[in-house]
Amino acid sequence: MCWRAAAERLRYTIPEELGRGSLVGPLARDLGLSPADLPARKLRLASAAKRQLKYFTVSGESGNLYVSERLDREEMCGEAASCSVSFEALVQNPLNVFHVQVAIQDINDNAPRFLQDNFQLEINELTSPGARLAVGVAEDADVGSNSLQGYELEANGYFAVEVKESPDGSKFAELVLRRALDREREPSLRLVLTALDGGDPPRSGTAQLCINVTDANDNAPVFVQDRYRASLREDAPLGSTVLNVSASDPDVGTNARITYGFGKMPAKVLKKFTVHAESGMITLQEALDFEDTRGYTLLMEAKDGGGLVAQCKVEIEVLDVNDNAPEITILSVSSPVPEDAPVGTVVALLNVKDPDSMENGEVSCELSGEAPLSLVASSIGSYKVVTASALDPRHWCWRCRT
């Protein structure tokens, strides 16, 4: 499927996992070229990001655009809501550039998966009905309706499951105690928790909950805050303090001794931060990159000596630093240029990008030198160098700067 969004821009949409050689679209026809035009116009693909070109190829005979490499949306774009590959289609005689974007649609090729097969939980026999236990998050690499949608719990007489949503949109399960426990009658429970996605048909993953009912330690730790917030610059040095979490427990002795730790979280988050078990101080232990991840949500736990656990969340915002210089790529140059070339003749094609975000990623481009040339923006990040007045038979030197 193809849309011509604006002059000199094309957009195609295809599902992921298409095989090599699958047709994306009739690129030449959509550009207004006939097969007879192709030898002279020399249709080809170009991109400043070379890895973008490995996924697609254009036929020199038909001008059709084909898949040349397996398209795994999750590998290419991770958890991003949208996924696309962008590049330029170049033609000669006359020289012109067209921006092409291929959107990669998700298919339900991944089932929800818990980070572990078994969860060991402890709950005191004096815990009141209505109490909640977080039991972690299942992951699903798919997005949209194919992503994780909810949880189901094996039927039992004590617990129900409710689905909660984090600020980042991820869904986690909470066990809700419906009836008072009695350790002497039933010291433990083994229940199956199922995670379901929204595909048709839905896919699922399971984990076993091993719930140990402990003897009377009648006060659980309580965090000072349910939710903490902090921010760190992406160039913060390793060892930087994020913040301190703090919890208290009105019990005495061993039952009041609190240790801090992380709850169940993805491994890539656990690599970034560490927490001091006694003080609750969270520090940075792996470099941040705003362009890779703009924020983290940490699930913190405070456990007392009797095994009761309190949880809170720490939301960490990563602040962008202008740590990337703009990059200029010359896609094509026409040299020499006839002295009788009309005003507006394309001399060169440029691509400019800056991997930083927001205002740090905004770039402006200008020409320096005495050449009678001007710079014209042709599409996002692409520019044409064109003649601005009549030429005379001299050698001209020009420079593009950002």
Secondary structure in CASP SS format (residue, H / E / C, confidence):
PFRMAT SS
TARGET T0000
AUTHOR 0000-0000-0000
METHOD secondary structure of the structure
MODEL  1
M C 1.00
C E 1.00
W E 1.00
R E 1.00
A E 1.00
A E 1.00
A C 1.00
E C 1.00
R E 1.00
L E 1.00
R E 1.00
Y E 1.00
T E 1.00
I E 1.00
P E 1.00
E C 1.00
E C 1.00
L C 1.00
G C 1.00
R C 1.00
G C 1.00
S C 1.00
L E 1.00
V E 1.00
G E 1.00
P C 1.00
L H 1.00
A H 1.00
R H 1.00
D H 1.00
L C 1.00
G C 1.00
L C 1.00
S C 1.00
P H 1.00
A H 1.00
D H 1.00
L H 1.00
P H 1.00
A H 1.00
R H 1.00
K C 1.00
L C 1.00
R E 1.00
L E 1.00
A E 1.00
S C 1.00
A C 1.00
A C 1.00
K H 1.00
R H 1.00
Q H 1.00
L H 1.00
K H 1.00
Y H 1.00
F E 1.00
T E 1.00
V E 1.00
S C 1.00
G C 1.00
E C 1.00
S C 1.00
G C 1.00
N C 1.00
L E 1.00
Y E 1.00
V E 1.00
S C 1.00
E C 1.00
R C 1.00
L C 1.00
D C 1.00
R H 1.00
E H 1.00
E H 1.00
M H 1.00
C H 1.00
G C 1.00
E C 1.00
A C 1.00
A C 1.00
S C 1.00
C C 1.00
S E 1.00
V E 1.00
S E 1.00
F E 1.00
E E 1.00
A E 1.00
L E 1.00
V E 1.00
Q C 1.00
N C 1.00
P C 1.00
L C 1.00
N E 1.00
V E 1.00
F E 1.00
H E 1.00
V E 1.00
Q E 1.00
V E 1.00
A E 1.00
I E 1.00
Q E 1.00
D C 1.00
I C 1.00
N C 1.00
D C 1.00
N C 1.00
A C 1.00
P C 1.00
R E 1.00
F E 1.00
L C 1.00
Q C 1.00
D C 1.00
N E 1.00
F E 1.00
Q E 1.00
L E 1.00
E E 1.00
I E 1.00
N E 1.00
E C 1.00
L C 1.00
T C 1.00
S C 1.00
P C 1.00
G C 1.00
A C 1.00
R E 1.00
L E 1.00
A E 1.00
V E 1.00
G E 1.00
V E 1.00
A E 1.00
E E 1.00
D C 1.00
A C 1.00
D C 1.00
V C 1.00
G H 1.00
S H 1.00
N H 1.00
S C 1.00
L E 1.00
Q E 1.00
G E 1.00
Y E 1.00
E E 1.00
L E 1.00
E C 1.00
A C 1.00
N C 1.00
G C 1.00
Y C 1.00
F E 1.00
A E 1.00
V E 1.00
E E 1.00
V E 1.00
K E 1.00
E E 1.00
S C 1.00
P C 1.00
D C 1.00
G C 1.00
S C 1.00
K E 1.00
F E 1.00
A E 1.00
E E 1.00
L E 1.00
V E 1.00
L E 1.00
R C 1.00
R C 1.00
A C 1.00
L C 1.00
D C 1.00
R C 1.00
E C 1.00
R C 1.00
E C 1.00
P C 1.00
S E 1.00
L E 1.00
R E 1.00
L E 1.00
V E 1.00
L E 1.00
T E 1.00
A E 1.00
L E 1.00
D E 1.00
G C 1.00
G C 1.00
D C 1.00
P C 1.00
P C 1.00
R C 1.00
S E 1.00
G E 1.00
T E 1.00
A E 1.00
Q E 1.00
L E 1.00
C E 1.00
I E 1.00
N E 1.00
V E 1.00
T E 1.00
D C 1.00
A C 1.00
N C 1.00
D C 1.00
N C 1.00
A C 1.00
P C 1.00
V E 1.00
F E 1.00
V C 1.00
Q C 1.00
D C 1.00
R E 1.00
Y E 1.00
R E 1.00
A E 1.00
S E 1.00
L E 1.00
R E 1.00
E C 1.00
D C 1.00
A C 1.00
P C 1.00
L C 1.00
G C 1.00
S C 1.00
T E 1.00
V E 1.00
L E 1.00
N E 1.00
V C 1.00
S C 1.00
A E 1.00
S E 1.00
D C 1.00
P C 1.00
D C 1.00
V C 1.00
G H 1.00
T H 1.00
N H 1.00
A H 1.00
R C 1.00
I C 1.00
T E 1.00
Y E 1.00
G E 1.00
F E 1.00
G C 1.00
K C 1.00
M C 1.00
P C 1.00
A H 1.00
K H 1.00
V H 1.00
L H 1.00
K C 1.00
K C 1.00
F E 1.00
T E 1.00
V E 1.00
H C 1.00
A C 1.00
E C 1.00
S C 1.00
G C 1.00
M E 1.00
I E 1.00
T E 1.00
L E 1.00
Q C 1.00
E C 1.00
A C 1.00
L C 1.00
D C 1.00
F C 1.00
E C 1.00
D C 1.00
T C 1.00
R C 1.00
G E 1.00
Y E 1.00
T E 1.00
L E 1.00
L E 1.00
M E 1.00
E E 1.00
A E 1.00
K E 1.00
D C 1.00
G C 1.00
G C 1.00
G C 1.00
L C 1.00
V E 1.00
A E 1.00
Q E 1.00
C E 1.00
K E 1.00
V E 1.00
E E 1.00
I E 1.00
E E 1.00
V E 1.00
L E 1.00
D C 1.00
V C 1.00
N C 1.00
D C 1.00
N C 1.00
A C 1.00
P C 1.00
E E 1.00
I E 1.00
T E 1.00
I E 1.00
L E 1.00
S E 1.00
V E 1.00
S C 1.00
S C 1.00
P C 1.00
V C 1.00
P C 1.00
E C 1.00
D C 1.00
A C 1.00
P C 1.00
V C 1.00
G C 1.00
T C 1.00
V E 1.00
V E 1.00
A E 1.00
L E 1.00
L E 1.00
N E 1.00
V E 1.00
K E 1.00
D C 1.00
P C 1.00
D C 1.00
S C 1.00
M H 1.00
E H 1.00
N H 1.00
G H 1.00
E C 1.00
V C 1.00
S C 1.00
C C 1.00
E E 1.00
L E 1.00
S E 1.00
G C 1.00
E C 1.00
A C 1.00
P C 1.00
L E 1.00
S E 1.00
L E 1.00
V E 1.00
A E 1.00
S E 1.00
S E 1.00
I C 1.00
G C 1.00
S E 1.00
Y E 1.00
K E 1.00
V E 1.00
V E 1.00
T E 1.00
A C 1.00
S C 1.00
A C 1.00
L C 1.00
D C 1.00
P C 1.00
R C 1.00
H C 1.00
W C 1.00
C C 1.00
W C 1.00
R E 1.00
C E 1.00
R E 1.00
T C 1.00
END
